[in-house]
Amino acid sequence: MRWVHYLGIAVMGMAVYSLRLKAPFTADDHFIFLKLQQGGVFGFASQPPSMFFRPLISLHYYLDYVLWGVYPLLSHFINLLWHTLCGILVWRLTYRLLIRWGWTPFQAEPAAYWSAVLFTILPANVEAVAWFAARADMVATAGALGALILLEQFQKQGKAILYWGAVLCFAGGLFCKESLLTFPVMAWLWLRYLGIPSAGRLLLPFWGVWLLYLVLRTWAIQGVGSYPHAWETLTRPWLLVVNGVAYLFQMGMPAILYGLGRDHWDTLIWGVWGLGMLLTLYGWRSQRVEKPASSIDWRLLMGLALLAIVPVIIFKPSPFYFLNSRYTYLASAFVVVGAGAWLYLMARRGAWLRAGLALVLVAYYGGALRQVDAWREAGDVARASLMSLRHTPSDTTLLILSLPDHFHGAYIWRAGFHEAVALLLPERAPQPMYVMSRFTMRLRTDVAVHFGEGVATLSSPQDIFLPPEGVRTPPGDEVIVMPDKLIVPLAIQRQGMVLLYSGGEFVPVYGH
């Protein structure tokens, strides 16, 4: 039966993410490929100077580059395979925990399947799967879940190979992404929960890997690394709590919060989800459900989930758009263990509960499809806008008023613009090219930039300009960036050809 469940997880993943497979790369994807092109197998996040130290994920990306080049279809498919693997690991972890909690195999198998399905279709996980650059989150999660499962098997069988396999899983995950820095504490909690004696002694190799990583990371980064503004969060402890709550809230959302009441699809998805939750609550209260004989240890699950998000709460989440939702990919694996088991128990208690839970799952599936489609459109916008530069003069400086930053929570040119030019338009790489700002595409991709008398505005009142980030800005006078307009000094306009974004392309401003 479990192989049928594994196949069901894979089919569900394909049903959600097939829209993204052929879509072009976006944002940081181009930065990664250019770094690999220039620096080889460990060209990305492995050597000084670097903000991050992720040598094994650099190897992952390099294999993509060597085997099929800059080809989105296969790279996105590999991401989907990792997501499927993580879904299967969620199934295995759920099953083993439920058996420990007194469930029968007949109960545990379908409950584990619902946990894995919920993990597979959770809209908050779309960023980690649909974005090539976020593969590190899935590989790190696979390493963490694999390590926990192997430690549980080690507790039962006592085989050293299982223990050292867990250490290797942790090392592989940590050297892919620093989000596993708290894993030794998670492993200690896990070993104590399993009742393994000498848990502290068994953790010594884990702490050894942890220390080795920090030493190498300090060498590669030559400092604390990460983004400077993220570390400023530590000066405001209350913000860490706010970020943590926001991440947990975002994890359970069916669609972006900004679309509620503004976009008909997002509003419909929220409506279905809300109705499902109301029916579930009504069914639960009307049935007067007694405490089930089969238990769920929420303290363990939430403890693991909170430890999983500790390394990332210095980064600001955005429930309005699902931005940075990839950071809760591992935490969501622990939450869905309990949620899927609870779903299974409640679905057996009455028609109202079954109807409500079915609507919630439909909302999550629809929300995931909506978000995957947003990443597809973001890729199309990134590709079309970049290729439109081929129609501009190559013998003059190009001054781009504003880059599209993200659409519906999917990154377009958050970063990687100049790297994309060097990678896909190498003949334009030497050409002076400057960017003055970014702008949002919150709900529509047909947003255009208008320009006249030195002032740029947006065609959509819902969208705003953002300061430039990760791009080359024009030398000389500073461009004034405000949410509703962009003021460009005449001295900058005279430096070259001014381009605005319209109709999916960068086009010259009339008169320039």
C-alpha positions in Angstrom: 0.0 0.0 0.0 2.8 2.4 0.8 4.1 2.3 -2.8 0.6 3.3 -4.0 0.9 6.2 -1.6 4.3 7.1 -2.9 3.0 7.1 -6.4 0.0 9.2 -5.3 2.4 11.8 -3.8 4.4 12.0 -7.1 1.2 12.3 -9.2 -0.1 15.1 -6.9 3.2 16.9 -7.2 3.1 16.7 -11.0 -0.6 17.8 -11.0 0.4 21.0 -9.1 3.8 21.9 -10.6 3.6 20.8 -14.2 2.7 24.4 -15.2 6.1 25.6 -14.0 8.3 23.0 -15.8 8.7 24.8 -19.1 8.8 28.3 -17.7 12.0 30.4 -18.0 14.3 31.1 -15.1 13.9 34.2 -13.0 16.0 36.6 -10.8 18.8 34.8 -8.8 18.7 31.8 -11.2 20.8 33.7 -13.7 23.2 34.9 -11.0 23.8 31.2 -10.0 24.5 30.0 -13.6 26.9 32.9 -14.3 28.8 32.2 -11.1 29.1 28.5 -12.1 30.2 29.5 -15.6 32.9 31.7 -14.2 34.0 29.7 -11.2 33.3 26.1 -11.9 31.8 23.4 -9.6 32.1 25.6 -6.5 31.6 28.9 -8.1 28.5 29.7 -6.2 28.4 30.5 -2.5 31.6 28.6 -1.8 34.6 30.9 -2.0 35.4 34.3 -0.7 34.0 36.8 -1.0 30.5 35.5 -0.6 27.4 36.3 1.6 26.6 32.6 2.1 28.5 29.3 2.3 26.6 26.5 0.4 29.2 24.4 -1.4 27.1 21.3 -1.8 24.2 23.1 -3.4 26.7 24.7 -5.7 27.6 21.2 -6.7 23.9 20.4 -7.3 23.5 23.5 -9.5 26.8 22.7 -11.4 25.5 19.3 -12.3 22.5 20.9 -13.9 24.7 23.3 -15.8 27.1 20.6 -17.0 24.5 18.0 -17.9 22.0 20.2 -19.9 23.1 23.8 -19.6 20.7 26.7 -18.9 17.6 24.7 -19.7 14.6 25.4 -17.4 12.6 22.2 -18.1 15.0 19.7 -16.6 16.2 21.9 -13.8 12.6 22.5 -12.7 11.9 18.8 -13.0 14.8 18.1 -10.6 13.3 20.5 -8.2 10.0 18.6 -8.4 11.8 15.3 -7.8 13.3 16.8 -4.6 9.8 18.0 -3.5 8.4 14.5 -4.2 11.3 13.0 -2.1 10.5 15.3 0.8 6.8 14.4 0.5 7.8 10.7 0.8 10.0 11.4 3.8 7.1 13.2 5.4 5.0 10.1 4.9 7.7 7.9 6.5 8.2 10.2 9.5 4.5 10.5 10.0 4.0 6.8 9.9 6.8 6.1 12.4 5.5 8.7 14.8 1.9 7.5 14.6 3.0 3.9 15.4 4.9 5.3 18.4 1.7 7.1 19.5 -0.3 4.0 19.5 -1.9 4.1 16.1 -2.4 0.8 14.3 -0.8 0.4 10.8 -4.3 0.4 9.3 -4.8 3.9 10.7 -1.2 5.2 10.3 -0.8 4.5 6.6 -3.7 6.6 5.3 -3.0 9.3 7.9 0.6 9.5 6.8 -0.6 9.8 3.2 -2.8 12.8 4.0 0.1 14.4 5.8 2.3 14.0 2.7 -0.4 15.2 0.4 -1.0 18.3 2.5 2.8 19.0 2.4 2.8 18.5 -1.4 0.0 20.9 -2.1 0.7 23.5 0.6 0.8 26.9 -1.2 3.4 28.3 1.1 5.8 25.6 -0.2 5.5 26.7 -3.8 8.3 29.2 -3.6 10.8 26.5 -2.6 9.7 24.2 -5.4 8.9 26.6 -8.3 12.1 28.7 -7.9 15.2 27.0 -9.1 17.4 29.0 -6.8 15.4 27.7 -3.8 16.4 24.1 -4.3 18.7 24.4 -1.3 15.7 24.5 1.0 14.4 21.2 -0.3 17.8 19.5 -0.1 18.4 20.7 3.4 14.9 19.5 4.4 15.5 16.1 2.9 18.7 15.9 4.9 17.0 16.9 8.1 14.1 14.5 7.7 16.4 11.7 6.6 18.5 12.1 9.6 15.6 12.0 12.0 14.2 8.9 10.4 17.6 7.1 10.5 18.0 8.1 14.2 14.6 6.5 14.9 15.7 3.3 13.1 19.0 3.4 15.0 17.0 3.5 18.3 15.1 0.3 17.2 17.9 -1.7 15.5 21.1 -0.3 17.1 23.1 -0.5 13.8 26.0 1.9 13.6 25.4 2.4 9.9 22.1 4.0 10.6 23.6 6.4 13.1 26.4 7.5 10.8 23.9 7.7 7.9 22.0 10.3 10.0 25.2 12.3 10.6 25.9 12.3 6.8 22.4 13.4 6.1 22.8 16.3 8.4 26.2 17.2 7.0 24.8 17.1 3.5 21.9 19.3 4.4 23.9 21.8 6.4 26.5 22.3 3.6 23.6 23.0 1.3 22.0 25.7 3.4 22.7 27.2 6.8 19.0 26.8 7.8 20.1 23.6 9.6 22.3 25.3 12.1 19.8 24.5 14.9 19.5 20.8 13.8 21.8 19.5 16.6 19.3 20.9 19.1 16.5 19.3 17.1 18.4 16.0 17.2 18.9 16.3 20.9 15.2 16.8 21.4 14.5 13.9 19.1 16.9 11.5 20.9 15.5 12.4 24.3 12.0 11.9 22.9 13.0 8.4 21.6 14.4 7.6 25.0 17.9 6.9 23.7 20.4 7.0 26.6 23.6 9.2 26.3 21.9 11.6 23.9 24.5 14.2 24.6 27.4 11.8 23.7 25.6 10.7 20.5 25.4 14.4 19.4 29.1 14.9 19.4 29.6 14.1 15.7 26.7 16.4 14.9 28.3 19.2 16.8 31.7 18.4 15.1 30.0 18.9 11.7 28.4 22.0 12.9 31.8 23.5 14.1 33.5 22.5 10.9 30.8 24.2 8.9 31.1 27.4 10.9 34.9 27.5 10.5 34.7 27.1 6.7 31.8 29.5 6.5 33.8 32.2 8.4 36.7 31.7 6.0 34.5 31.9 2.9 32.3 34.8 4.0 35.0 36.7 5.9 32.5 37.9 8.4 28.9 37.1 9.5 27.5 37.0 6.0 23.9 37.1 5.1 22.2 40.4 4.3 23.3 43.3 6.5 19.7 44.6 7.1 18.7 41.1 8.3 21.1 41.2 11.2 19.6 44.5 12.3 16.6 42.5 13.4 18.6 41.2 16.4 18.6 44.7 17.8 14.8 44.5 18.1 13.9 41.2 19.8 10.2 41.9 19.6 10.5 41.8 15.8 11.8 38.2 16.0 8.6 37.2 17.7 6.5 39.1 15.1 8.4 37.4 12.3 8.0 34.0 13.8 4.2 34.5 14.2 4.0 35.8 10.6 5.9 32.8 9.2 3.5 30.4 11.0 0.5 32.3 9.8 1.8 32.4 6.2 2.4 28.7 6.3 -1.3 28.0 6.6 -2.6 30.6 4.0 -4.4 29.3 0.9 -3.5 32.3 -1.2 -1.7 35.7 -0.9 -3.4 38.0 1.5 -3.1 41.0 -0.7 -5.4 39.4 -3.3 -8.3 39.0 -0.8 -11.0 41.3 -2.0 -8.8 42.6 -4.9 -8.4 39.5 -7.2 -11.4 37.3 -8.0 -9.4 34.1 -8.0 -7.6 34.8 -4.7 -10.9 35.9 -3.1 -12.6 32.7 -4.3 -9.8 30.6 -2.9 -9.9 32.4 0.5 -13.7 32.0 0.4 -13.6 28.3 -0.2 -11.0 27.9 2.5 -13.0 30.0 5.0 -16.2 28.1 4.3 -14.3 24.8 4.8 -12.9 26.0 8.1 -16.4 27.1 9.3 -17.9 23.7 8.3 -15.1 21.9 10.0 -15.6 23.9 13.2 -19.4 23.4 13.0 -19.0 19.7 12.5 -16.5 19.4 15.3 -18.8 21.2 17.8 -22.0 19.6 16.7 -20.5 16.1 16.9 -19.1 16.8 20.3 -16.1 14.9 19.4 -14.5 13.2 22.3 -10.8 13.0 22.7 -9.7 10.3 20.2 -8.0 7.2 21.4 -5.2 7.8 18.8 -3.1 10.7 20.1 -0.9 13.4 18.4 2.0 14.8 20.3 1.7 18.4 19.3 4.4 19.5 21.7 7.0 17.6 19.9 5.9 18.7 16.5 5.7 22.4 17.3 9.0 22.2 19.2 10.7 20.9 16.1 8.8 23.4 13.8 9.9 26.4 16.0 13.5 25.2 16.1 13.4 24.9 12.3 12.4 28.6 11.8 14.8 30.0 14.4 17.7 30.5 11.9 15.4 32.5 9.5 13.4 34.8 11.7 15.9 37.5 11.1 14.5 37.7 7.6 11.2 39.5 7.2 8.3 37.3 5.9 5.5 38.7 3.8 2.1 37.0 4.3 0.7 39.6 1.8 2.6 37.9 -1.1 4.1 34.6 0.2 7.6 36.2 -0.2 10.2 34.3 1.7 7.8 31.4 2.4 10.5 29.0 1.3 12.1 29.5 4.7 9.3 27.5 6.4 9.6 24.5 4.1 11.2 22.3 6.8 9.0 23.6 9.6 5.9 22.8 7.5 7.0 19.2 7.3 6.6 18.9 11.1 3.3 20.8 11.2 1.7 18.7 8.5 2.6 15.5 10.4 0.0 16.5 13.0 -2.3 18.3 10.6 -2.6 15.3 8.3 -3.2 12.9 11.2 -5.8 15.2 12.7 -7.5 15.5 9.3 -7.7 11.7 9.0 -9.3 11.5 12.5 -11.8 14.2 11.9 -12.8 13.0 8.4 -14.2 9.8 10.1 -16.4 11.7 12.5 -19.2 13.0 10.3 -20.4 14.5 7.0 -20.0 18.1 8.0 -16.4 17.5 9.0 -15.6 15.6 5.8 -17.2 18.4 3.7 -15.3 21.1 5.5 -11.9 19.3 5.3 -12.5 18.6 1.6 -13.1 22.3 0.9 -9.9 23.2 2.8 -7.9 20.7 0.7 -9.5 22.0 -2.5 -8.6 25.6 -1.5 -5.0 24.6 -0.8 -4.8 22.8 -4.2 -6.3 25.8 -6.0 -4.0 28.2 -4.1 -1.0 26.1 -5.0 -2.0 26.1 -8.7 -2.5 29.8 -8.6 0.9 30.4 -7.1 2.7 28.0 -9.5 1.0 29.9 -12.4 2.3 33.1 -10.9 5.9 31.8 -11.1 5.3 30.7 -14.7 4.1 34.2 -15.6 7.1 35.7 -13.7 9.4 33.6 -15.8 7.8 34.7 -19.0 8.0 38.4 -18.0 11.7 38.0 -17.0 12.6 36.3 -20.3 10.6 38.7 -22.5 11.9 41.8 -20.9 15.5 40.7 -21.1 15.2 39.6 -24.7 13.7 43.0 -25.7 17.1 44.6 -25.1 18.2 43.0 -28.4 16.1 45.6 -30.1 17.9 48.6 -28.5 21.1 50.3 -29.8 24.3 48.6 -28.7 26.5 51.6 -29.1 25.1 53.8 -26.3 24.5 53.7 -22.6 21.1 52.2 -21.6 19.2 53.8 -18.7 16.3 51.6 -17.5 13.8 53.5 -15.4 12.5 50.5 -13.5 12.7 46.7 -13.4 9.6 44.5 -12.6 10.5 43.1 -9.2 7.8 40.4 -8.5 4.4 39.3 -9.7 1.9 37.9 -7.2 4.7 36.9 -4.9 6.9 35.4 -7.6 10.3 37.0 -8.1 11.1 38.5 -11.6 14.1 40.7 -11.2 14.7 40.8 -7.5 18.3 40.2 -8.4 20.4 38.8 -11.2 19.5 41.2 -14.0 23.0 42.1 -15.0 24.0 38.5 -14.6 21.2 37.5 -17.0 22.5 40.0 -19.6 26.0 38.5 -19.4 24.6 34.9 -19.5 21.9 35.1 -22.2 23.0 38.3 -24.1 26.8 38.0 -23.8 27.3 40.5 -26.7 25.6 43.1 -24.5 27.7 42.4 -21.4 30.3 45.2 -22.0 27.6 47.8 -22.8 27.0 50.3 -20.0 23.6 49.5 -18.6 22.0 51.1 -15.5 18.8 50.6 -13.5 17.1 53.4 -11.5 14.5 51.5 -9.5 12.2 48.4 -9.3 8.4 48.2 -9.3 5.8 45.7 -8.2 3.3 43.7 -10.2 1.1 42.7 -7.3 -1.8 41.3 -9.2 -1.3 42.1 -12.9 1.5 41.6 -15.4 0.4 44.4 -17.8 1.7 47.2 -15.5 3.5 49.8 -17.5 5.9 52.6 -16.7 5.0 56.1 -18.0 7.6 58.9 -18.3 7.3 62.6 -18.9 9.1 65.8 -17.8 11.6 63.8 -15.8 8.9 62.0 -13.7 8.0 58.3 -14.1 4.7 56.8 -12.9 3.0 53.4 -13.0 -0.2 52.6 -14.9 -1.5 50.6 -11.9 -2.5 52.4 -8.7 -2.1 49.2 -6.8 1.6 49.0 -7.5 4.6 51.0 -6.2 8.2 51.8 -7.1 11.0 50.3 -4.9 14.6 51.5 -4.5 17.2 49.8 -6.7 18.8 46.7 -5.2 21.5 44.5 -6.6 21.9 46.5 -9.8 24.2 49.1 -11.3 22.8 52.6 -10.8 23.6 55.7 -12.9 26.6 57.7 -11.8 26.2 61.3 -10.7 23.0 62.8 -9.3 20.7 60.5 -7.3 17.4 59.4 -8.6 14.5 60.1 -6.2 12.5 57.0 -5.7 9.0 57.3 -4.1 6.2 54.8 -4.0 4.1 56.6 -6.5 6.7 58.2 -8.7 10.3 58.3 -9.8 12.1 61.7 -10.3 15.0 61.5 -12.7 17.4 64.5 -12.8 18.1 65.9 -16.3 21.8 65.1 -15.9 21.1 61.4 -15.7 18.7 61.5 -18.7 21.5 62.9 -20.8 23.8 60.0 -20.0 22.3 57.8 -22.7 19.0 56.2 -23.9 16.2 56.1 -21.4 14.1 52.9 -21.5 10.8 52.3 -19.9 8.8 49.1 -19.3 5.7 48.7 -21.4 3.9 45.8 -23.0 6.3 43.3 -21.6 9.4 45.0 -23.1 11.9 47.7 -22.4 11.3 50.4 -25.0 13.0 53.8 -25.6 11.3 56.9 -24.2 10.1 59.1 -27.0 12.8 61.7 -27.7 15.7 59.7 -26.3 
